[in-house]
Amino acid sequence: MKQFNVPAFYRSSLISKVKDYRRVQDPRKKDNQPSHLNFGKIKYVIARHFGFCYGVENAIEIAFKAIDENPDKRIFLLSEMIHNPEVNNDLTARGLKFLQSTEGKQLIPFDALKADDIVVIPAFGAPLQLLALLEARGIQTQAYNTTCPFVERVWKKSEQIGQSNHTIIIHGKYNHEETRSTFSRSAKDAQAVVVLRDMAEAEKLTAYILQQKSQAEFETDFTNKHTEGFDIQKHLNKIGVINQTTMLATETQEIADYLKSVMQRKFGEHEIKEHFAETRDTLCYATKENQDATLGLLSSEADLAIVVGGYNSSNTQHLVELLEQKFKTYYISSAQEIENQNTIHHYDLHQKKRISSHLFLPEKEALRIIITSGASCPDAMLDQVINKINSFYNIHKDEADVLKELMANNP
């Protein structure tokens, strides 16, 4: 796989070496068991896969290239390039400015743009309407387009099944940048599109597939989540499921399998190929690898888990959801959220807000802490978390010795 020119300060002296070792040891990525770093008082259980994925490294390389190649031009980001505050802060510190917020709120009017300005398209892509608007102002949107290739693969599948007159069902968060981008292309390629957040909404859609509820009820249940003119009598007879690549891969497949069974119920097994498009190849490999590795952590024993990533990062949130099944899990944006040995500030997915917890590190002779991160989190940030916690216990064990021990135990 291509190696990207990512700034050295995103790499780390410890975690990156652990990942490199596991990559050599397990090149076919068949082993999802975690790595163990023994610092004596604390043992860290590190997920097999985590951190920067292909799409994120590609985006970072292109964004820094834009900076290097255009020292005298104004450079804008359409919105957050990736959902990591540290990376976005690095870019804005270098003079880049956001045109829109993550939710699509305008921060700088497009009217302020000039033809020689640079606009970086984020890894999530951009809706066709926005690209057309920028290009109408003379902006070359392909010059620094960081759209993830795996997002583009979803778009190609959308085009393929749309051409065969299937209604496209997107498993995603309807207001997420990637889903908005995919929706715009699906709406171009297909007669109709609807967005489902989860299995509950898939089950809700069943009543409309089976014609048990009315058009008016559909428009209430799926407000802002379907194309204009969506007709439940016409548009739910042929369907295909694609996904926002950062959603839980297992949930996407569960939704697809469920809706396929509903279509079989309606049209019969012998007609299913005519009414349901198979789309398993739209699942992002990196998202799936990170989620599989997180599931691999569930067989471990630990006192707590720490997940590092942006609080608006969908893929990071799903890792938290998986770990919460077994462990007390703290979702933090950086090591700065760990105030001291007693207090940690973290994001609560259920309350949807940042909260503080006290006495989060148990008083034990030896602690076991799980650590992983989202796909947009630099390895260096995990080093910072480990170093911060180690400092509370005056641990000064040499990293080289920890790595030697890891390799001796995993030859």
HELIX and SHEET records of a PDB file:
HELIX    1   1 ALA A    8  TYR A   10  5                                   3    
HELIX    2   2 ILE A   15  GLN A   25  1                                  11    
HELIX    3   3 TYR A   54  GLU A   69  1                                  16    
HELIX    4   4 PRO A   85  ALA A   93  1                                   9    
HELIX    5   5 PHE A  110  ALA A  112  5                                   3    
HELIX    6   6 LEU A  128  ALA A  136  1                                   9    
HELIX    7   7 PRO A  149  GLN A  163  1                                  15    
HELIX    8   8 GLU A  177  ASP A  189  1                                  13    
HELIX    9   9 MET A  199  ILE A  209  1                                  11    
HELIX   10  10 GLN A  215  ASP A  221  1                                   7    
HELIX   11  11 ILE A  232  HIS A  235  1                                   4    
HELIX   12  12 ALA A  249  PHE A  267  1                                  19    
HELIX   13  13 GLU A  269  GLU A  271  5                                   3    
HELIX   14  14 ILE A  272  HIS A  275  1                                   4    
HELIX   15  15 ARG A  280  THR A  282  5                                   3    
HELIX   16  16 TYR A  285  LEU A  297  1                                  13    
HELIX   17  17 SER A  314  LEU A  323  1                                  10    
HELIX   18  18 ALA A  335  GLU A  337  5                                   3    
HELIX   19  19 ASP A  379  PHE A  392  1                                  14    
HELIX   20  20 GLU A  399  ASN A  409  1                                  11    
SHEET    1   A 5 SER A  35  ASN A  38  0                                        
SHEET    2   A 5 ILE A  42  ILE A  46 -1                                        
SHEET    3   A 5 LEU A 367  SER A 373  1                                        
SHEET    4   A 5 LEU A 304  VAL A 308  1                                        
SHEET    5   A 5 THR A 329  ILE A 332  1                                        
SHEET    1   B 3 LYS A  97  PHE A  98  0                                        
SHEET    2   B 3 ILE A  75  LEU A  77  1                                        
SHEET    3   B 3 ILE A 118  VAL A 120  1                                        
SHEET    1   C 4 VAL A 193  LEU A 196  0                                        
SHEET    2   C 4 THR A 167  HIS A 171  1                                        
SHEET    3   C 4 ILE A 239  ASN A 243  1                                        
SHEET    4   C 4 PHE A 276  ALA A 277  1                                        
SHEET    1   D 2 THR A 343  ASP A 348  0                                        
SHEET    2   D 2 LYS A 353  HIS A 358 -1                                        
END                                                                             
